[in-house]
Amino acid sequence: MRTRRLDDRPQEFPRVNEALVSRRHRYAYSATAGAMWQAYLTADGVPPDRAFGNALIKHDLFRGTTEVHRFPRDAAASEAVFVPSRPETGAAESTRTEDDGYALAYVHNPERGAADLVVLASQDFTGEPVARIHLPGRVPLGFHGSWIPDA
C-alpha cells in the first residue's frame, strides 16, 4: 500500500465519476473546507457556514494537478457530484473521456439567504457556470446528494 498527499488544503467529501467507484479513475472532485472542526463545537452538531469553503477542487490524479473554481468570498460550497454528459452506453462509453460531464454543487448564496444549484462543465472547471439554479430556500451545508439518471 502506498500513501501520498494530494493537496495541503482542507477538503470535504471527495467524489469521483460514479461509474468508476472502486475502479481506477483519473479525476476527483472535492469542496474546500474551512474550520470543519467547529461543527463539533455546536450544540446540534450542524456545521456553521464558516466551516465550509467557497471553492470546489478538481484533482487530476494522473498528472498531480488541480483546478479550482472559486465562488464569491462569503459563499459556501458543498460537495460536487459528477454527472455524465449523456447516458452511458457500451460503444459510446469507449470514446468518452472520464470528465465528459458536469460537476453539480449546492452553493449557499448569503445575499439571497438561499442556495443555488451550480452546474460546472467538468472540462472547463474554472470557467463560468453552465447554469445557476436559484432554489427558493436554503439547503443545509453538508447535505450529501447523488445523481440518478432516468431509467
Backbone hydrogen bonds in HBPLUS format (Angstrom, degrees):
<---DONOR---> <-ACCEPTOR-->    atom                        ^
c    i                          cat <-CA-CA->   ^        H-A-AA   ^      H-
h    n   atom  resd res      DA  || num        DHA   H-A  angle D-A-AA Bond
n    s   type  num  typ     dist DA aas  dist angle  dist       angle   num
A0033-ALA N   A0010-PRO O   2.88 MM  23  5.22 167.4  1.90 125.8 124.8     1
A0012-GLU N   A0031-ALA O   2.74 MM  19  5.29 153.0  1.82 154.9 163.2     2
A0031-ALA N   A0012-GLU O   3.42 MM  19  5.29 175.0  2.42 148.2 147.9     3
A0015-ARG N   A0029-TYR O   2.69 MM  14  5.13 154.6  1.75 151.5 160.6     4
A0029-TYR N   A0015-ARG O   2.74 MM  14  5.13 163.9  1.77 152.4 157.7     5
A0020-LEU N   A0017-ASN O   2.79 MM   3  5.60 164.0  1.81 128.5 134.2     6
A0021-VAL N   A0018-GLU O   3.36 MM   3  5.27 174.5  2.36 105.8 106.4     7
A0023-ARG N   A0020-LEU O   2.85 MM   3  5.05 154.7  1.92 136.0 133.4     8
A0061-LEU N   A0026-ARG O   2.69 MM  35  5.10 159.8  1.73 174.3 166.9     9
A0028-ALA N   A0059-HIS O   3.10 MM  31  5.09 148.4  2.20 135.8 143.4    10
A0059-HIS N   A0028-ALA O   2.74 MM  31  5.09 170.6  1.75 159.4 162.4    11
A0030-SER N   A0057-ILE O   2.95 MM  27  5.29 153.2  2.02 147.2 154.4    12
A0057-ILE N   A0030-SER O   2.77 MM  27  5.29 165.6  1.79 158.4 161.1    13
A0032-THR N   A0055-ALA O   3.01 MM  23  5.62 174.0  2.02 150.6 151.0    14
A0053-GLY N   A0032-THR O   2.93 MM  21  4.79 141.5  2.08 139.4 127.7    15
A0034-GLY N   A0051-ALA O   2.82 MM  17  4.52 141.8  1.97 110.1 115.8    16
A0038-GLN N   A0035-ALA O   2.88 MM   3  5.75 163.6  1.90 126.8 131.8    17
A0039-ALA N   A0036-MET O   3.03 MM   3  5.80 165.5  2.05 122.8 126.9    18
A0040-TYR N   A0037-TRP O   3.15 MM   3  5.87 151.4  2.24 116.7 122.7    19
A0041-LEU N   A0038-GLN O   3.01 MM   3  5.18 156.9  2.06 106.1 113.5    20
A0051-ALA N   A0048-PRO O   2.86 MM   3  5.53 161.9  1.89 122.6 128.9    21
A0052-PHE N   A0049-ASP O   2.94 MM   3  5.66 167.2  1.96 123.6 128.0    22
A0077-ALA N   A0053-GLY O   2.89 MM  24  6.15 162.8  1.92 161.3 165.1    23
A0071-PHE N   A0054-ASN O   2.76 MM  17  5.31 160.3  1.80 176.9 172.9    24
A0056-LEU N   A0069-HIS O   2.96 MM  13  5.27 154.8  2.02 144.8 152.1    25
A0069-HIS N   A0056-LEU O   2.92 MM  13  5.27 165.3  1.94 152.5 157.5    26
A0058-LYS N   A0067-GLU O   2.87 MM   9  5.18 164.4  1.89 154.2 158.9    27
A0067-GLU N   A0058-LYS O   2.93 MM   9  5.18 147.2  2.04 141.8 152.3    28
A0060-ASP N   A0065-THR O   2.85 MM   5  5.26 175.5  1.86 155.7 155.5    29
A0064-GLY N   A0060-ASP O   2.79 MM   4  5.63 138.2  1.97 148.3 161.0    30
A0065-THR N   A0060-ASP O   3.31 MM   5  5.26 138.2  2.50 136.4 141.7    31
A0075-ALA N   A0072-PRO O   2.97 MM   3  5.40 158.0  2.02 118.2 125.4    32
A0108-HIS N   A0076-ALA O   2.83 MM  32  5.15 159.5  1.87 155.2 151.5    33
A0078-SER N   A0106-TYR O   2.93 MM  28  5.54 163.2  1.96 172.3 175.2    34
A0081-VAL N   A0104-LEU O   2.80 MM  23  5.15 157.8  1.85 145.5 152.1    35
A0104-LEU N   A0081-VAL O   2.88 MM  23  5.15 167.9  1.90 144.7 147.4    36
A0083-VAL N   A0102-TYR O   2.76 MM  19  5.13 155.6  1.82 152.7 158.6    37
A0102-TYR N   A0083-VAL O   2.78 MM  19  5.13 159.1  1.82 147.9 154.8    38
A0085-SER N   A0100-ASP O   3.03 MM  15  5.88 154.4  2.10 136.4 130.2    39
A0093-GLU N   A0089-THR O   2.84 MM   4  5.61 147.5  1.94 156.8 165.1    40
A0095-THR N   A0092-ALA O   3.16 MM   3  5.54 145.4  2.29 108.0 117.3    41
A0096-ARG N   A0093-GLU O   3.36 MM   3  5.25 150.6  2.45  97.5 105.8    42
A0100-ASP N   A0097-THR O   3.09 MM   3  5.35 155.6  2.15 122.1 119.7    43
A0101-GLY N   A0099-ASP O   2.97 MM   2  5.65 116.9  2.38 111.4  94.5    44
A0122-SER N   A0101-GLY O   2.96 MM  21  5.66 161.9  1.99 136.6 140.4    45
A0103-ALA N   A0120-LEU O   2.84 MM  17  5.11 156.4  1.89 144.9 153.0    46
A0120-LEU N   A0103-ALA O   2.91 MM  17  5.11 168.2  1.92 147.4 151.5    47
A0105-ALA N   A0118-VAL O   3.06 MM  13  5.42 152.2  2.14 146.7 155.1    48
A0118-VAL N   A0105-ALA O   2.86 MM  13  5.42 170.6  1.87 164.1 160.9    49
A0107-VAL N   A0116-ASP O   2.84 MM   9  5.26 159.3  1.88 155.3 162.0    50
A0116-ASP N   A0107-VAL O   2.89 MM   9  5.26 152.4  1.96 139.1 147.8    51
A0109-ASN N   A0114-ALA O   2.80 MM   5  5.61 166.5  1.82 157.2 161.6    52
A0112-ARG N   A0109-ASN O   3.14 MM   3  5.63 131.2  2.39 110.3 121.4    53
A0113-GLY N   A0109-ASN O   2.86 MM   4  5.90 134.5  2.07 147.1 161.1    54
A0115-ALA N   A0137-GLY O   2.98 MM  22  6.18 169.4  1.99 133.3 130.0    55
A0135-LEU N   A0115-ALA O   2.96 MM  20  5.57 157.0  2.02 153.0 158.9    56
A0117-LEU N   A0133-ILE O   2.85 MM  16  5.01 158.8  1.90 142.6 147.2    57
A0133-ILE N   A0117-LEU O   2.91 MM  16  5.01 172.4  1.91 145.8 146.2    58
A0119-VAL N   A0131-ALA O   2.91 MM  12  5.10 169.6  1.92 153.1 150.8    59
A0130-VAL N   A0119-VAL O   2.75 MM  11  5.53 140.2  1.91 152.7 164.8    60
A0131-ALA N   A0119-VAL O   3.43 MM  12  5.10 158.2  2.48 131.1 133.6    61
A0124-ASP N   A0121-ALA O   2.96 MM   3  5.20 154.5  2.03 110.4 118.7    62
A0127-GLY N   A0124-ASP O   2.96 MM   3  5.37 153.7  2.03 114.6 123.2    63
A0143-PHE N   A0140-PRO O   3.09 MM   3  5.66 141.4  2.25 138.0 138.2    64
